[in-house]
């Protein structure tokens, strides 16, 4: 069975970068009829907050990404310590005591000598007496996994064949001096215990994947199928790292972005397939193929979400938006007509507020000086009695015959005088609705 996971750390709100990872893993699992695990990587007790756990669940539910089960790393600490003990017994885990300053000096020395800045394994030469002395002076050390210094190879679902020389990578720290189990060990133990078969994550994890493959092998696990998607940049290729905090899913939601728009963009962004609005999750699932994605940095422009949102809204029927329109105070008998008038002239549902305000309160007329006399004449020709969708044509025909104006010089001044705007819904629909609402007012 195909098993994937999304493993966020609850240290902040999830953003578009997190979503890309979550969505790819979700689509792979669903396409194969498999299992999608939401795993909360909360081994850091200081930075992990329960409010962020609740928020990320809410965000995923808003998008319709439903998990099959939830796992929490904070409830699995005994398993990580068991794995650590197994690695110690195998001679693959060792304690090191260098301070950050000492490590930095070592790296600088190696770079000056033209060597890779990797940990020199000095701690392996310490005898028990030396380790006891360092513990007494400095406290507990960190625990490093001893890599086999050979090439680590795998076929990546996005990047293709990968080969990394383990000798060019430092032995990874898996447990900090304060006893906190780090991501690299916890993730391997979880993926192994939970039978995870496919892992999609960012290309910044490639080196980390290499070390994890050796840890998985040391613990007797099966190697999942790894795929490393490209990292997102801004529309000009700039780094998004400093902006991701403003691109959280809840911020996008507050701006009126619809789930279908966000999912449609993120399911295709960076692939060889065009971005197309998909309003049905099954269509997204069926059309997803991880092998269609490229390795080059992928440009993300938040503005691309709004045309997709507008397209989505234009396809909604009245019953779907009825509760939102009711919140505006639109009379129920006029609400379907109001939606028919406004739907093609909004980008987000929030834009309905301004349109209803215009109908309800009237707009400040915009009348250019050269059109003042024309508007006075036109208003005297406005048909009496109830107006319908044919009234606009009848009115403008009469005005044309009286004034000689035609085309834009005829229609634009009338639109601006009635709505205060140069663009908007079809005036044939606007005119009768304006009459009814203002008559009630």
Secondary structure as GFF3:
##gff-version 3
##sequence-region A 1 441
A	DSSP	beta_strand	3	6	.	.	.	ID=ss1
A	DSSP	alpha_helix	16	31	.	.	.	ID=ss2
A	DSSP	beta_strand	35	40	.	.	.	ID=ss3
A	DSSP	alpha_helix	50	63	.	.	.	ID=ss4
A	DSSP	beta_strand	69	72	.	.	.	ID=ss5
A	DSSP	three_ten_helix	73	75	.	.	.	ID=ss6
A	DSSP	alpha_helix	77	89	.	.	.	ID=ss7
A	DSSP	beta_strand	93	96	.	.	.	ID=ss8
A	DSSP	alpha_helix	100	112	.	.	.	ID=ss9
A	DSSP	three_ten_helix	122	125	.	.	.	ID=ss10
A	DSSP	alpha_helix	128	138	.	.	.	ID=ss11
A	DSSP	beta_strand	142	145	.	.	.	ID=ss12
A	DSSP	beta_strand	151	156	.	.	.	ID=ss13
A	DSSP	beta_strand	160	165	.	.	.	ID=ss14
A	DSSP	three_ten_helix	166	168	.	.	.	ID=ss15
A	DSSP	beta_strand	173	175	.	.	.	ID=ss16
A	DSSP	alpha_helix	183	193	.	.	.	ID=ss17
A	DSSP	beta_strand	198	202	.	.	.	ID=ss18
A	DSSP	three_ten_helix	203	205	.	.	.	ID=ss19
A	DSSP	alpha_helix	206	218	.	.	.	ID=ss20
A	DSSP	beta_strand	225	229	.	.	.	ID=ss21
A	DSSP	beta_strand	232	233	.	.	.	ID=ss22
A	DSSP	three_ten_helix	244	246	.	.	.	ID=ss23
A	DSSP	alpha_helix	249	254	.	.	.	ID=ss24
A	DSSP	alpha_helix	259	266	.	.	.	ID=ss25
A	DSSP	alpha_helix	281	286	.	.	.	ID=ss26
A	DSSP	three_ten_helix	290	292	.	.	.	ID=ss27
A	DSSP	beta_strand	298	299	.	.	.	ID=ss28
A	DSSP	alpha_helix	304	314	.	.	.	ID=ss29
A	DSSP	alpha_helix	318	327	.	.	.	ID=ss30
A	DSSP	alpha_helix	332	342	.	.	.	ID=ss31
A	DSSP	three_ten_helix	343	345	.	.	.	ID=ss32
A	DSSP	three_ten_helix	349	351	.	.	.	ID=ss33
A	DSSP	alpha_helix	352	361	.	.	.	ID=ss34
A	DSSP	three_ten_helix	369	371	.	.	.	ID=ss35
A	DSSP	alpha_helix	372	380	.	.	.	ID=ss36
A	DSSP	alpha_helix	391	403	.	.	.	ID=ss37
A	DSSP	alpha_helix	408	419	.	.	.	ID=ss38
A	DSSP	alpha_helix	427	440	.	.	.	ID=ss39
###
